[in-house]
């Protein structure tokens, strides 16, 4: 299983790199390590939502490991707690 360690600052400037990393890993099982995330912006959240949908469509496994409190808080602020639950459940 491949692992992508998410950047500390997942703002607009990090979105293109995140999309590219997801694109390069498509079709394989993938783990997203969110343990070092200090902030999550809307553009990166959108990339993660699109990634989750793509992996679901492909029938592949995409999991989120160790989301930081900042990641959780920012995701909740943007209404993405269901994404967290889905990706963490698939890790079990």
Rosetta blueprint (number, residue, H / E / L):
1 X L
2 X E
3 X E
4 X E
5 X E
6 X L
7 X L
8 X L
9 X E
10 X E
11 X L
12 X H
13 X H
14 X H
15 X H
16 X H
17 X H
18 X H
19 X H
20 X H
21 X H
22 X H
23 X H
24 X H
25 X H
26 X L
27 X L
28 X L
29 X L
30 X E
31 X E
32 X E
33 X E
34 X L
35 X L
36 X L
37 X L
38 X L
39 X E
40 X E
41 X L
42 X H
43 X H
44 X H
45 X H
46 X H
47 X H
48 X H
49 X H
50 X H
51 X H
52 X H
53 X H
54 X H
55 X H
56 X H
57 X H
58 X H
59 X L
60 X L
61 X L
62 X E
63 X E
64 X E
65 X E
66 X L
67 X L
68 X L
69 X H
70 X H
71 X H
72 X H
73 X H
74 X H
75 X H
76 X H
77 X H
78 X L
79 X L
80 X L
81 X H
82 X H
83 X H
84 X H
85 X H
86 X H
87 X H
88 X H
89 X H
90 X L
91 X L
92 X L
